[in-house]
Amino acid sequence: MTDLVRMLRSLVWLALFGAIYQELKKPPAERTWHGKVLGVVPYDFRVPDWRRLRDAYWDPSTDRVWSEHVFGVGWAVNIPVAVRRLNAGATQYLDVSRRRASSAEPIPLPRPSGERPVS
C-alpha cells in the first residue's frame, strides 16, 4: 500500500473520530449528529432520506461537483455536474486535437504565467 493511501485512510479515520468526539462533547440535548469537523470536513450520522440522497448525488441545478456526504464523513459527488464537466473537458480536448491534426502550424498553448505561448 502506498504512503498516499495510508495517509488518506488516516485522515478519514481522524475526521470520523473527530466528528464523533465533537458530538459527544456536547450535552445530549444539543447533539445534532451532523456538522463539520474543524469547520471544514462535513459529517452526517443521521439516517439518510431520499431528499438528502437526491440533493447530494443528483442536483443538476447547481454547479458544485462536491456536496456534503449523506451518511458518514466527507463529500459526495454530484453526478450530473461531474459528467457535464468531464464532457466539457473531453470536448475541449477533442477540439484542440482536431485543430492540431488539421493544421500544419503548431497551435500555441497559453501559459498560466502570462508568458509567451509555447508552440
DSSP file (Angstrom, degrees, kcal/mol; ACC not computed):
  #  RESIDUE AA STRUCTURE BP1 BP2  ACC     N-H-->O    O-->H-N    N-H-->O    O-->H-N    TCO  KAPPA ALPHA  PHI   PSI    X-CA   Y-CA   Z-CA
    1    1 A M              0   0    0      0, 0.0     2,-0.0     0, 0.0     0, 0.0   0.000 360.0 360.0 360.0 136.3    0.0    0.0    0.0
    2    2 A T     >  -     0   0    0      1,-0.1     4,-1.9     4,-0.0     5,-0.1  -0.268 360.0-115.7 -76.1 163.2    1.4    3.4   -0.9
    3    3 A D  H  > S+     0   0    0      1,-0.2     4,-2.5     2,-0.2     5,-0.2   0.855 114.7  56.8 -65.6 -34.7    2.1    6.1    1.6
    4    4 A L  H  > S+     0   0    0      2,-0.2     4,-2.6     1,-0.2    -1,-0.2   0.918 107.0  48.0 -64.0 -43.0   -0.5    8.4    0.0
    5    5 A V  H  > S+     0   0    0      2,-0.2     4,-2.5     1,-0.2    -1,-0.2   0.908 112.5  49.3 -64.3 -41.5   -3.3    5.7    0.5
    6    6 A R  H  X S+     0   0    0     -4,-1.9     4,-2.4     2,-0.2    -2,-0.2   0.912 111.6  49.1 -62.6 -41.9   -2.2    5.3    4.1
    7    7 A M  H  X S+     0   0    0     -4,-2.5     4,-2.4     2,-0.2    -2,-0.2   0.922 112.2  47.8 -65.6 -43.3   -2.2    9.0    4.7
    8    8 A L  H  X S+     0   0    0     -4,-2.6     4,-2.2     2,-0.2    -2,-0.2   0.910 111.7  50.3 -63.2 -41.9   -5.7    9.4    3.2
    9    9 A R  H  X S+     0   0    0     -4,-2.5     4,-2.3     1,-0.2    -1,-0.2   0.912 110.5  49.9 -62.5 -41.8   -7.0    6.5    5.2
   10   10 A S  H  X S+     0   0    0     -4,-2.4     4,-2.6     1,-0.2    -2,-0.2   0.901 109.6  51.4 -62.8 -41.1   -5.6    8.0    8.4
   11   11 A L  H  X S+     0   0    0     -4,-2.4     4,-2.4     2,-0.2    -1,-0.2   0.884 109.3  50.3 -64.3 -38.5   -7.2   11.4    7.5
   12   12 A V  H  X S+     0   0    0     -4,-2.2     4,-2.5     2,-0.2    -2,-0.2   0.931 112.0  47.3 -64.6 -44.8  -10.5    9.7    7.1
   13   13 A W  H  X S+     0   0    0     -4,-2.3     4,-2.8     2,-0.2     5,-0.3   0.912 111.8  50.6 -63.2 -42.1  -10.3    8.0   10.4
   14   14 A L  H  X S+     0   0    0     -4,-2.6     4,-2.5     1,-0.2    -1,-0.2   0.910 111.4  48.3 -62.0 -41.6   -9.2   11.2   12.1
   15   15 A A  H  X S+     0   0    0     -4,-2.4     4,-2.4     2,-0.2    -2,-0.2   0.912 112.2  49.7 -64.7 -41.6  -12.2   13.0   10.6
   16   16 A L  H  X S+     0   0    0     -4,-2.5     4,-2.3     2,-0.2    -2,-0.2   0.955 115.0  41.8 -61.3 -51.3  -14.5   10.2   11.7
   17   17 A F  H  X S+     0   0    0     -4,-2.8     4,-2.7     1,-0.2    -1,-0.2   0.865 113.5  54.4 -66.1 -34.6  -13.2   10.2   15.3
   18   18 A G  H  X S+     0   0    0     -4,-2.5     4,-2.6    -5,-0.3    -1,-0.2   0.899 108.8  48.5 -63.3 -40.7  -13.1   14.0   15.3
   19   19 A A  H  X S+     0   0    0     -4,-2.4     4,-1.9     2,-0.2    -2,-0.2   0.925 113.4  46.2 -65.4 -44.9  -16.8   14.1   14.3
   20   20 A I  H  X S+     0   0    0     -4,-2.3     4,-2.7     2,-0.2    -2,-0.2   0.925 114.4  47.9 -64.1 -44.0  -17.9   11.6   16.9
   21   21 A Y  H  X S+     0   0    0     -4,-2.7     4,-1.9     1,-0.2    -2,-0.2   0.922 109.0  54.4 -61.2 -44.0  -15.8   13.4   19.6
   22   22 A Q  H  < S+     0   0    0     -4,-2.6     4,-0.3     1,-0.2    -1,-0.2   0.879 113.5  41.9 -59.2 -39.4  -17.3   16.7   18.6
   23   23 A E  H >< S+     0   0    0     -4,-1.9     3,-1.1     1,-0.2    -1,-0.2   0.897 112.8  52.4 -75.2 -40.5  -20.8   15.4   19.0
   24   24 A L  H 3< S+     0   0    0     -4,-2.7    -2,-0.2     1,-0.3    -1,-0.2   0.746 101.3  60.3 -71.8 -21.6  -20.1   13.5   22.2
   25   25 A K  T 3< S+     0   0    0     -4,-1.9    -1,-0.3    -5,-0.2    -2,-0.2   0.635  92.3  84.4 -79.9 -10.9  -18.6   16.5   24.0
   26   26 A K  S <  S-     0   0    0     -3,-1.1     5,-0.1    -4,-0.3    -3,-0.0  -0.528  98.5 -94.0 -80.9 155.1  -21.9   18.4   23.5
   27   27 A P    >>  -     0   0    0      0, 0.0     3,-2.2     0, 0.0     4,-0.6  -0.440  41.6-109.5 -63.4 146.9  -24.7   17.9   26.1
   28   28 A P  G >4 S+     0   0    0      0, 0.0     3,-0.8     0, 0.0    -2,-0.1   0.807 117.8  56.5 -51.0 -35.1  -27.1   15.2   24.9
   29   29 A A  G 34 S+     0   0    0      1,-0.2    -3,-0.0     3,-0.0     0, 0.0   0.730 108.1  48.4 -71.1 -20.3  -29.9   17.7   24.2
   30   30 A E  G <4 S+     0   0    0     -3,-2.2     2,-0.4    -7,-0.1    -1,-0.2   0.431  80.8 116.0-100.1  -0.6  -27.6   19.7   21.8
   31   31 A R    <<  +     0   0    0     -3,-0.8    -8,-0.1    -4,-0.6    -7,-0.0  -0.568  28.9 167.9 -74.9 125.0  -26.3   16.8   19.7
   32   32 A T        -     0   0    0     -2,-0.4    -1,-0.2     2,-0.2    13,-0.1   0.621  36.3-138.3-107.1 -20.8  -27.4   17.0   16.1
   33   33 A W  S    S+     0   0    0      1,-0.1    12,-3.5   -14,-0.1    13,-0.4   0.718  76.1  79.9  63.7  24.7  -25.1   14.4   14.6
   34   34 A H  E     +A   44   0A   0     10,-0.2     2,-0.3    11,-0.2    10,-0.2  -0.969  53.1  88.1-152.4 149.1  -24.3   16.5   11.6
   35   35 A G  E    S-A   43   0A   0      8,-2.2     8,-2.7    -2,-0.3     2,-0.4  -0.967  70.2 -59.3 162.7-149.5  -21.9   19.4   11.1
   36   36 A K  E >   -A   42   0A   0     -2,-0.3     3,-1.0     6,-0.3     2,-0.5  -0.998  35.8-126.0-135.5 134.9  -18.3   20.0   10.1
   37   37 A V  E >> S-A   41   0A   0      4,-3.3     3,-2.4    -2,-0.4     4,-1.6  -0.673  99.2 -10.6 -77.3 125.9  -15.1   18.8   11.8
   38   38 A L  T 34 S-     0   0    0     -2,-0.5    -1,-0.3     1,-0.3   -19,-0.0   0.737 122.9 -71.5  54.1  25.1  -12.9   21.8   12.4
   39   39 A G  T <4 S+     0   0    0     -3,-1.0    -1,-0.3     2,-0.2    -2,-0.1   0.597 130.3  69.4  72.7  11.1  -15.3   23.8   10.3
   40   40 A V  T <4 S+     0   0    0     -3,-2.4    -2,-0.2     1,-0.2    -1,-0.1   0.722  79.0  60.0-124.3 -58.0  -14.1   22.1    7.1
   41   41 A V  E  < S-A   37   0A   0     -4,-1.6    -4,-3.3     1,-0.0    -1,-0.2  -0.701  75.7-137.0 -89.4 117.5  -14.9   18.4    6.7
   42   42 A P  E     -A   36   0A   0      0, 0.0    32,-3.0     0, 0.0     2,-0.3  -0.397  23.0-178.0 -73.9 148.1  -18.7   17.7    6.7
   43   43 A Y  E     -AB  35  73A   0     -8,-2.7    -8,-2.2    30,-0.2     2,-0.3  -0.988  10.3-179.4-140.9 152.4  -20.2   14.8    8.6
   44   44 A D  E     +AB  34  72A   0     28,-2.3    28,-3.0    -2,-0.3   -10,-0.2  -0.865  11.2 171.5-154.1 115.5  -23.7   13.4    8.9
   45   45 A F        +     0   0    0    -12,-3.5   -11,-0.2    -2,-0.3     2,-0.1   0.199  46.4 115.3-109.9  13.4  -24.7   10.4   11.1
   46   46 A R  S    S-     0   0    0    -13,-0.4    26,-0.1    24,-0.2    -2,-0.0  -0.463  83.1 -89.3 -77.9 157.0  -28.5   10.9   10.7
   47   47 A V        -     0   0    0     -2,-0.1    -1,-0.1     1,-0.1    -2,-0.1  -0.511  52.4-118.0 -65.3 126.8  -30.5    8.2    8.9
   48   48 A P        -     0   0    0      0, 0.0     2,-0.3     0, 0.0    -1,-0.1  -0.328  28.6-162.7 -69.3 149.0  -30.5    9.2    5.2
   49   49 A D     >  -     0   0    0     21,-0.1     4,-2.3     1,-0.1     5,-0.2  -0.807  34.3-102.0-122.4 171.1  -33.7   10.0    3.4
   50   50 A W  H  > S+     0   0    0     -2,-0.3     4,-2.8     1,-0.2     5,-0.2   0.856 118.1  54.9 -63.3 -36.9  -34.5   10.2   -0.3
   51   51 A R  H  > S+     0   0    0      2,-0.2     4,-2.6     1,-0.2    -1,-0.2   0.935 110.9  44.1 -63.6 -46.1  -34.4   14.0   -0.4
   52   52 A R  H  > S+     0   0    0      2,-0.2     4,-1.9     1,-0.2    -2,-0.2   0.885 113.5  51.8 -67.1 -37.9  -30.9   14.2    1.1
   53   53 A L  H  X S+     0   0    0     -4,-2.3     4,-2.5     2,-0.2     5,-0.4   0.945 112.5  45.4 -60.7 -47.7  -29.7   11.4   -1.2
   54   54 A R  H  X S+     0   0    0     -4,-2.8     4,-2.8     1,-0.2    -2,-0.2   0.923 112.7  50.3 -62.1 -45.3  -31.0   13.2   -4.3
   55   55 A D  H  < S+     0   0    0     -4,-2.6    -1,-0.2    -5,-0.2    -2,-0.2   0.840 115.3  43.7 -64.0 -32.8  -29.6   16.5   -3.2
   56   56 A A  H  < S+     0   0    0     -4,-1.9    -2,-0.2    -5,-0.2    -1,-0.2   0.904 129.3  21.6 -78.7 -42.4  -26.2   15.0   -2.6
   57   57 A Y  H  < S+     0   0    0     -4,-2.5    22,-1.7     1,-0.2     2,-0.2   0.620 128.6  36.0-105.8 -14.6  -25.8   12.8   -5.6
   58   58 A W     <  +     0   0    0     -4,-2.8    -1,-0.2    -5,-0.4    -2,-0.1  -0.652  63.5 129.1-145.6  83.5  -28.2   14.3   -8.2
   59   59 A D    >   +     0   0    0     -2,-0.2     3,-1.5    -3,-0.2     5,-0.1  -0.673  17.7 169.7-135.2  79.8  -28.6   18.0   -8.3
   60   60 A P  T 3   +     0   0    0      0, 0.0    -1,-0.1     0, 0.0    18,-0.0   0.625  68.9  75.4 -68.4 -10.9  -28.1   19.2  -11.9
   61   61 A S  T 3  S+     0   0    0      2,-0.0     2,-0.2     0, 0.0    -2,-0.0   0.589  91.6  62.4 -77.7  -8.9  -29.4   22.7  -11.0
   62   62 A T  S <  S-     0   0    0     -3,-1.5    -3,-0.1     2,-0.1     0, 0.0  -0.648  72.9-138.8-110.5 168.8  -26.1   23.6   -9.3
   63   63 A D        +     0   0    0     -2,-0.2     2,-0.4    18,-0.0    -1,-0.1   0.347  67.1 114.9-104.7   3.0  -22.5   23.9  -10.5
   64   64 A R        -     0   0    0      1,-0.2    17,-0.2    -5,-0.1    18,-0.1  -0.613  43.6-171.6 -79.3 126.8  -21.0   22.2   -7.4
   65   65 A V  S    S+     0   0    0     -2,-0.4    13,-3.6    16,-0.1     2,-0.4   0.868  75.6  53.8 -79.8 -39.3  -19.3   18.9   -8.1
   66   66 A W  E     +C   77   0B   0     11,-0.2     2,-0.3     9,-0.0    11,-0.2  -0.824  65.8 171.2-101.8 132.9  -18.8   18.1   -4.4
   67   67 A S  E     -C   76   0B   0      9,-2.4     9,-3.4    -2,-0.4     2,-0.1  -0.831  45.0 -74.5-128.3 170.6  -21.7   18.2   -1.9
   68   68 A E  E     -C   75   0B   0     -2,-0.3     7,-0.2     7,-0.2     5,-0.1  -0.421  56.6-103.5 -69.3 141.4  -21.9   17.1    1.7
   69   69 A H        -     0   0    0      5,-1.9     3,-0.2     1,-0.1     5,-0.1  -0.293  19.0-138.8 -63.4 145.4  -22.0   13.3    2.2
   70   70 A V  S    S+     0   0    0      1,-0.3     2,-0.4     3,-0.1   -24,-0.2   0.879  88.1  10.4 -75.8 -39.5  -25.4   11.8    3.0
   71   71 A F  S    S+     0   0    0    -26,-0.1    -1,-0.3     2,-0.1     2,-0.3  -0.975 118.6   7.1-143.5 127.8  -24.1    9.5    5.7
   72   72 A G  E    S-B   44   0A   0    -28,-3.0   -28,-2.3    -2,-0.4     2,-0.4  -0.760  96.6 -37.5 108.4-153.9  -20.6    9.5    7.2
   73   73 A V  E    S+B   43   0A   0     -2,-0.3     2,-0.3   -30,-0.2   -30,-0.2  -0.923  93.6  21.1-118.1 135.8  -17.7   11.8    6.8
   74   74 A G  S    S-     0   0    0    -32,-3.0    -5,-1.9    -2,-0.4     2,-0.3  -0.784  86.1 -43.2 117.2-156.0  -16.6   13.7    3.7
   75   75 A W  E     -C   68   0B   0     -2,-0.3     2,-0.3    -7,-0.2    -7,-0.2  -0.787  36.7-140.2-119.6 157.7  -18.1   14.7    0.4
   76   76 A A  E     -C   67   0B   0     -9,-3.4    -9,-2.4    -2,-0.3     2,-0.6  -0.786  25.4-114.6-110.6 158.2  -20.4   13.2   -2.2
   77   77 A V  E     -C   66   0B   0     -2,-0.3     2,-1.2   -11,-0.2   -11,-0.2  -0.850  16.5-138.4 -97.6 123.2  -20.0   13.5   -6.0
   78   78 A N     >  -     0   0    0    -13,-3.6     4,-2.3    -2,-0.6     3,-0.4  -0.703  22.5-157.6 -78.1  99.6  -22.9   15.4   -7.7
   79   79 A I  H  > S+     0   0    0    -22,-1.7     4,-2.6    -2,-1.2     5,-0.2   0.858  81.3  48.8 -58.1 -49.3  -23.1   13.0  -10.7
   80   80 A P  H  > S+     0   0    0      0, 0.0     4,-2.2     0, 0.0    -1,-0.2   0.888 114.6  46.4 -63.1 -35.2  -24.7   15.2  -13.4
   81   81 A V  H  > S+     0   0    0     -3,-0.4     4,-2.5   -17,-0.2    -2,-0.2   0.904 112.3  50.3 -71.4 -40.0  -22.4   18.1  -12.7
   82   82 A A  H  X S+     0   0    0     -4,-2.3     4,-2.6     2,-0.2     5,-0.2   0.918 112.5  47.1 -62.5 -42.5  -19.3   15.8  -12.8
   83   83 A V  H  X S+     0   0    0     -4,-2.6     4,-2.6     2,-0.2    -2,-0.2   0.911 111.3  51.7 -64.6 -42.0  -20.5   14.3  -16.1
   84   84 A R  H  X S+     0   0    0     -4,-2.2     4,-2.2    -5,-0.2    -2,-0.2   0.910 112.4  45.4 -60.9 -43.1  -21.1   17.8  -17.5
   85   85 A R  H  X S+     0   0    0     -4,-2.5     4,-2.4     2,-0.2    -2,-0.2   0.901 113.1  49.5 -69.2 -40.6  -17.6   18.9  -16.5
   86   86 A L  H  X S+     0   0    0     -4,-2.6     4,-2.5     2,-0.2    -2,-0.2   0.908 111.6  50.0 -62.9 -40.6  -16.0   15.7  -17.9
   87   87 A N  H  X S+     0   0    0     -4,-2.6     4,-2.6     2,-0.2    -2,-0.2   0.915 110.3  49.5 -63.6 -43.5  -17.9   16.1  -21.1
   88   88 A A  H  X S+     0   0    0     -4,-2.2     4,-2.3     2,-0.2    -2,-0.2   0.913 112.8  47.6 -62.8 -42.4  -16.8   19.8  -21.5
   89   89 A G  H  X S+     0   0    0     -4,-2.4     4,-2.3     2,-0.2    -2,-0.2   0.908 113.0  47.6 -65.1 -41.9  -13.1   18.8  -20.8
   90   90 A A  H  X S+     0   0    0     -4,-2.5     4,-2.6     2,-0.2    -2,-0.2   0.898 111.8  50.4 -66.5 -40.3  -13.3   16.0  -23.3
   91   91 A T  H  X S+     0   0    0     -4,-2.6     4,-2.4     2,-0.2    -2,-0.2   0.915 111.2  48.4 -62.6 -43.7  -14.9   18.2  -25.9
   92   92 A Q  H  X S+     0   0    0     -4,-2.3     4,-2.2     2,-0.2    -2,-0.2   0.916 111.8  49.7 -63.3 -42.9  -12.3   20.9  -25.5
   93   93 A Y  H  X S+     0   0    0     -4,-2.3     4,-2.5     1,-0.2    -2,-0.2   0.922 111.7  48.2 -61.5 -45.1   -9.5   18.3  -25.7
   94   94 A L  H  X S+     0   0    0     -4,-2.6     4,-2.6     2,-0.2    -2,-0.2   0.891 109.8  52.5 -64.9 -39.4  -11.0   16.8  -28.9
   95   95 A D  H  X S+     0   0    0     -4,-2.4     4,-2.3     2,-0.2    -1,-0.2   0.933 112.2  44.7 -61.4 -46.0  -11.4   20.3  -30.5
   96   96 A V  H  X S+     0   0    0     -4,-2.2     4,-2.5     2,-0.2    -2,-0.2   0.905 113.0  51.8 -65.0 -40.9   -7.8   21.1  -29.8
   97   97 A S  H  X S+     0   0    0     -4,-2.5     4,-2.2    -5,-0.2    -2,-0.2   0.913 110.9  47.6 -62.4 -42.6   -6.7   17.7  -31.1
   98   98 A R  H  X S+     0   0    0     -4,-2.6     4,-2.1     2,-0.2    -2,-0.2   0.914 112.4  48.8 -65.1 -42.8   -8.6   18.1  -34.3
   99   99 A R  H  X S+     0   0    0     -4,-2.3     4,-0.9     1,-0.2    -2,-0.2   0.902 112.3  48.8 -64.8 -39.6   -7.3   21.6  -34.9
  100  100 A R  H  < S+     0   0    0     -4,-2.5     3,-0.4     1,-0.2    -1,-0.2   0.903 111.8  49.2 -65.2 -40.3   -3.7   20.4  -34.3
  101  101 A A  H  < S+     0   0    0     -4,-2.2    -2,-0.2     1,-0.2    -1,-0.2   0.847 114.8  43.8 -68.8 -33.9   -4.2   17.5  -36.7
  102  102 A S  H  < S+     0   0    0     -4,-2.1     2,-0.4    -5,-0.2    -1,-0.2   0.562 103.0  78.8 -89.0  -7.8   -5.6   19.6  -39.5
  103  103 A S     <  -     0   0    0     -4,-0.9     4,-0.1    -3,-0.4    -4,-0.0  -0.842  59.7-158.7-106.4 136.1   -3.1   22.4  -39.1
  104  104 A A  S    S+     0   0    0     -2,-0.4    -1,-0.1     2,-0.1    -4,-0.0   0.805  83.2  70.2 -75.7 -29.7    0.5   22.4  -40.5
  105  105 A E  S    S-     0   0    0     -3,-0.1     2,-0.1     1,-0.1    -2,-0.1  -0.665  95.1-111.3 -86.4 140.4    1.4   25.0  -37.9
  106  106 A P        -     0   0    0      0, 0.0    -2,-0.1     0, 0.0    -1,-0.1  -0.468  30.0-120.9 -68.6 143.4    1.5   24.2  -34.2
  107  107 A I        -     0   0    0     -2,-0.1     2,-0.2    -4,-0.1    11,-0.1  -0.748  27.8-121.5 -85.6 124.5   -1.2   25.8  -32.2
  108  108 A P        -     0   0    0      0, 0.0    11,-0.2     0, 0.0    -1,-0.0  -0.455  22.5-142.2 -68.6 134.2    0.3   27.9  -29.4
  109  109 A L  B     -D  118   0C   0      9,-2.3     9,-1.3    -2,-0.2     2,-0.1  -0.807  20.4-113.7 -96.5 135.8   -0.8   26.9  -26.0
  110  110 A P        -     0   0    0      0, 0.0     6,-0.1     0, 0.0    -1,-0.0  -0.382  24.8-137.0 -68.4 145.9   -1.5   29.6  -23.4
  111  111 A R    >   -     0   0    0      4,-0.5     3,-1.4     1,-0.1     0, 0.0  -0.853   7.4-137.0-102.5 138.1    0.8   29.8  -20.4
  112  112 A P  T 3  S+     0   0    0      0, 0.0    -1,-0.1     0, 0.0     0, 0.0   0.790 101.8  58.7 -64.8 -26.4   -0.7   30.3  -16.9
  113  113 A S  T 3  S-     0   0    0      3,-0.1     3,-0.1     1,-0.1     0, 0.0   0.526 115.5-110.2 -83.2  -3.9    2.0   32.8  -16.0
  114  114 A G  S <  S+     0   0    0     -3,-1.4    -1,-0.1     1,-0.2     0, 0.0   0.508  72.2 139.5  88.1   4.4    1.2   35.2  -18.9
  115  115 A E        -     0   0    0      1,-0.2    -4,-0.5    -5,-0.0    -1,-0.2  -0.156  66.9 -65.3 -71.2 174.6    4.4   34.4  -20.7
  116  116 A R        -     0   0    0      1,-0.1    -1,-0.2    -6,-0.1    -3,-0.1  -0.315  64.5 -98.8 -58.3 142.7    4.6   34.0  -24.5
  117  117 A P        -     0   0    0      0, 0.0     2,-0.5     0, 0.0    -1,-0.1  -0.316  34.0-122.4 -62.9 148.1    2.7   30.9  -25.7
  118  118 A V  B      D  109   0C   0     -9,-1.3    -9,-2.3     1,-0.1    -3,-0.0  -0.794 360.0 360.0 -92.8 131.5    4.7   27.8  -26.4
  119  119 A S              0   0    0     -2,-0.5    -1,-0.1   -11,-0.2   -12,-0.1   0.454 360.0 360.0 -87.1 360.0    4.4   26.4  -29.9
